[in-house]
């Protein structure tokens, strides 16, 4: 595997981890931090894990360099595709807040 491939797959894996962590957050925490695009973070994770054949290395690199480096992880924009693709709205799951409550 060449170094560019290793870098790409490392970026993808880190974005997946960020998305999974966002998915596990309590509704209380999400509600207290409305400026963060939690749904887009989770949708990106779903896209990377389930729609890997749609992944563009250029877009993954751009997201890593702009959104994460600027502290606004995965801002809402059209790069993630239509809102109906790869994900749900985490604000409507009806899960109780608290440790160990998985969505």
C-alpha positions in Angstrom: 0.0 0.0 0.0 1.4 3.4 -1.0 1.7 6.3 1.5 -1.2 8.2 -0.1 -3.5 5.2 0.4 -2.4 4.9 4.0 -3.1 8.6 4.6 -6.5 8.4 2.9 -7.6 5.3 4.9 -6.3 6.9 8.1 -8.4 10.0 7.4 -11.5 7.9 6.7 -11.0 5.9 9.8 -10.7 9.0 12.0 -13.8 10.6 10.5 -15.6 7.3 11.2 -14.5 7.4 14.8 -15.6 11.0 15.2 -19.0 10.2 13.7 -19.4 7.2 15.9 -18.5 9.3 19.0 -21.1 11.9 17.9 -23.7 9.2 17.5 -23.2 8.1 21.1 -23.6 11.5 22.6 -26.6 12.1 24.9 -29.4 14.3 23.6 -28.7 16.6 26.5 -25.2 17.2 25.4 -26.2 17.7 21.7 -28.9 20.2 22.8 -26.3 22.2 24.7 -24.1 22.5 21.7 -26.4 23.5 18.8 -23.6 25.2 16.8 -22.1 21.9 16.0 -23.6 20.0 13.0 -24.1 16.7 14.8 -26.4 15.2 12.2 -23.9 15.9 9.5 -21.1 14.3 11.5 -23.2 11.2 12.0 -24.3 11.2 8.3 -20.7 11.4 7.3 -19.9 8.3 9.4 -22.7 6.4 7.8 -21.6 7.4 4.4 -18.0 6.3 5.0 -19.0 3.0 6.6 -21.9 2.0 4.3 -21.4 4.0 1.1 -17.6 3.7 0.7 -18.0 3.4 -3.1 -19.2 7.0 -3.1 -16.2 8.4 -1.2 -14.0 11.0 -3.0 -10.5 11.2 -1.6 -10.4 14.9 -2.5 -13.5 15.6 -0.4 -12.2 13.5 2.5 -9.0 15.5 2.5 -10.8 18.8 2.2 -13.1 17.9 5.1 -10.1 16.9 7.2 -8.2 20.1 6.3 -11.0 22.7 6.6 -13.8 21.5 8.9 -11.8 19.6 11.5 -8.8 22.0 11.5 -11.1 24.9 12.0 -12.9 23.3 14.9 -16.2 23.1 13.0 -16.4 19.5 12.3 -18.3 18.7 9.1 -20.2 21.9 8.7 -23.5 21.7 6.9 -23.0 21.8 3.1 -23.7 19.9 0.0 -20.6 17.8 0.0 -22.4 15.1 2.0 -25.2 14.7 -0.5 -28.9 14.9 0.0 -30.0 14.9 3.7 -32.0 11.7 3.1 -28.8 9.7 2.3 -27.0 7.7 4.9 -28.3 8.8 8.2 -31.0 9.8 10.5 -31.8 12.9 12.5 -30.2 12.3 15.9 -32.5 14.8 17.5 -35.6 12.7 16.9 -34.5 9.3 18.3 -36.2 9.7 21.6 -33.3 8.1 23.6 -33.0 9.0 27.2 -29.8 10.9 28.2 -27.2 9.2 30.3 -24.1 7.0 30.1 -24.6 3.7 28.3 -27.7 4.7 26.4 -26.9 3.9 22.8 -28.8 5.1 19.9 
